[in-house]
């Protein structure tokens, strides 16, 4: 593998009620950003860490602005709209990019989908409430039999305007997205895709789990216990200073969770369609 391993840039969590989801994340101890509106018909709120973020997203009131997919064109808004027609949850996994235009060409050469790079910009908010400009270029990839799992890489053109320590201070001390978990009926089928998409060789263990070691994080694909066809994004793990203290915070907030050795894990039925787990930030 000649590529440099990528890192997790962000995850896209599709929800029907953006403010309710934001309030839920605040109860878990996160600082949730203000609502942003996209010109293609979606709205989001962002939870930022040092070099990654959670994007809570929904379809806005101007849904008619959402374009459908077309040959060579991946519709971000169309994907979110179609996903929410089926379920809420972890809709898209996004890795970092230093050159999204080159990545789009590389993905096409690798057979991961042939889409034009997607550039967009919007106004952002500084901690003092003032406006700033942010801009991104996205390059999309497609995994086999994964109609409700989106994958792309993101190049930030004004990272100094987006990343801000003031937005990264969370009451629970969360510092990073440690991992993203998926399931698939045929795990080996996705080994080549994730090796190429992640820039790191995917390894499969004796239990059938596929692991992709990224810079500062990891991806996993487990055999689907229900043997359902296709690939599904289903969980994320967040690093916190003290997983036991986070469990106490969840209990005090009245949020049900499974008390695991590594840290608390909230079921998809409670957490808007995805499992949210926590681990100590000193876990290797």
GIKA-V578165 format. One record per residue. N is the residue number from 0. RES is the residue in one letter. PHI is phi in whole degrees, 0 to 359 (none if undefined). PSI is psi in whole degrees, 0 to 359 (NA if undefined). Layout:
<<N,RES,PHI,PSI> <N,RES,PHI,PSI>>
This chain:
<<0,X,none,111> <1,X,274,343> <2,X,288,158> <3,X,275,134> <4,X,304,137> <5,X,278,176> <6,X,236,162> <7,X,290,122> <8,X,272,309> <9,X,194,170> <10,X,239,145> <11,X,252,115> <12,X,251,111> <13,X,272,129> <14,X,223,156> <15,X,280,322> <16,X,242,100> <17,X,296,320> <18,X,289,323> <19,X,295,319> <20,X,295,318> <21,X,300,318> <22,X,296,323> <23,X,296,316> <24,X,294,326> <25,X,295,321> <26,X,297,329> <27,X,284,350> <28,X,107,14> <29,X,264,150> <30,X,273,122> <31,X,250,130> <32,X,288,172> <33,X,289,165> <34,X,288,134> <35,X,243,148> <36,X,244,133> <37,X,263,147> <38,X,290,349> <39,X,260,15> <40,X,104,6> <41,X,245,162> <42,X,227,149> <43,X,219,167> <44,X,223,141> <45,X,243,140> <46,X,243,112> <47,X,256,139> <48,X,244,193> <49,X,298,319> <50,X,217,22> <51,X,205,166> <52,X,207,160> <53,X,259,128> <54,X,252,109> <55,X,276,128> <56,X,222,149> <57,X,213,171> <58,X,276,129> <59,X,276,183> <60,X,291,338> <61,X,264,55> <62,X,298,337> <63,X,295,343> <64,X,282,350> <65,X,284,125> <66,X,272,153> <67,X,277,163> <68,X,297,150> <69,X,217,162> <70,X,307,123> <71,X,78,2> <72,X,229,118> <73,X,266,122> <74,X,270,108> <75,X,299,311> <76,X,296,321> <77,X,296,323> <78,X,296,314> <79,X,298,315> <80,X,302,311> <81,X,292,324> <82,X,298,314> <83,X,290,343> <84,X,290,338> <85,X,257,320> <86,X,190,171> <87,X,259,160> <88,X,142,198> <89,X,281,103> <90,X,267,325> <91,X,216,144> <92,X,247,130> <93,X,235,127> <94,X,253,168> <95,X,280,161> <96,X,212,137> <97,X,268,344> <98,X,204,91> <99,X,291,329> <100,X,296,315> <101,X,294,324> <102,X,294,322> <103,X,299,318> <104,X,294,320> <105,X,295,316> <106,X,299,321> <107,X,296,316> <108,X,296,328> <109,X,277,355> <110,X,78,24> <111,X,264,11> <112,X,119,143> <113,X,242,94> <114,X,232,145> <115,X,295,141> <116,X,301,149> <117,X,243,113> <118,X,258,138> <119,X,208,160> <120,X,218,157> <121,X,205,168> <122,X,280,138> <123,X,247,177> <124,X,240,131> <125,X,278,164> <126,X,303,332> <127,X,277,3> <128,X,93,351> <129,X,287,160> <130,X,274,150> <131,X,215,167> <132,X,252,133> <133,X,233,150> <134,X,211,148> <135,X,217,151> <136,X,237,131> <137,X,248,144> <138,X,233,121> <139,X,265,149> <140,X,228,157> <141,X,232,129> <142,X,264,149> <143,X,296,141> <144,X,50,50> <145,X,221,61> <146,X,295,337> <147,X,245,31> <148,X,224,112> <149,X,260,146> <150,X,222,131> <151,X,203,166> <152,X,248,154> <153,X,230,125> <154,X,256,125> <155,X,264,127> <156,X,269,336> <157,X,230,64> <158,X,301,331> <159,X,294,337> <160,X,271,342> <161,X,265,305> <162,X,286,130> <163,X,212,120> <164,X,305,331> <165,X,294,333> <166,X,273,353> <167,X,257,10> <168,X,263,108> <169,X,247,143> <170,X,301,330> <171,X,273,0> <172,X,75,11> <173,X,304,139> <174,X,235,342> <175,X,192,159> <176,X,273,110> <177,X,284,321> <178,X,200,160> <179,X,234,131> <180,X,250,144> <181,X,226,166> <182,X,229,154> <183,X,203,147> <184,X,290,322> <185,X,242,86> <186,X,299,314> <187,X,302,336> <188,X,300,335> <189,X,258,6> <190,X,298,313> <191,X,293,318> <192,X,302,310> <193,X,286,331> <194,X,297,317> <195,X,284,318> <196,X,290,319> <197,X,273,345> <198,X,74,19> <199,X,214,142> <200,X,298,130> <201,X,276,135> <202,X,243,138> <203,X,247,132> <204,X,265,183> <205,X,294,337> <206,X,273,359> <207,X,93,1> <208,X,282,137> <209,X,261,131> <210,X,235,137> <211,X,234,111> <212,X,278,117> <213,X,257,177> <214,X,289,110> <215,X,78,9> <216,X,194,190> <217,X,204,156> <218,X,241,146> <219,X,225,146> <220,X,232,115> <221,X,257,151> <222,X,302,133> <223,X,291,121> <224,X,296,337> <225,X,265,1> <226,X,56,37> <227,X,282,146> <228,X,291,152> <229,X,87,178> <230,X,252,139> <231,X,226,131> <232,X,281,128> <233,X,224,345> <234,X,206,158> <235,X,220,150> <236,X,242,132> <237,X,250,138> <238,X,274,131> <239,X,228,159> <240,X,296,328> <241,X,212,103> <242,X,296,327> <243,X,294,319> <244,X,295,326> <245,X,293,323> <246,X,298,320> <247,X,295,320> <248,X,299,316> <249,X,296,318> <250,X,298,317> <251,X,294,330> <252,X,276,358> <253,X,74,26> <254,X,261,120> <255,X,290,143> <256,X,206,162> <257,X,265,122> <258,X,277,98> <259,X,258,162> <260,X,300,319> <261,X,286,337> <262,X,149,168> <263,X,293,150> <264,X,224,125> <265,X,265,133> <266,X,288,153> <267,X,304,325> <268,X,297,336> <269,X,266,327> <270,X,251,48> <271,X,55,41> <272,X,94,0> <273,X,223,154> <274,X,278,131> <275,X,244,118> <276,X,243,159> <277,X,232,145> <278,X,220,157> <279,X,298,144> <280,X,284,358> <281,X,261,9> <282,X,290,133> <283,X,292,NA>>
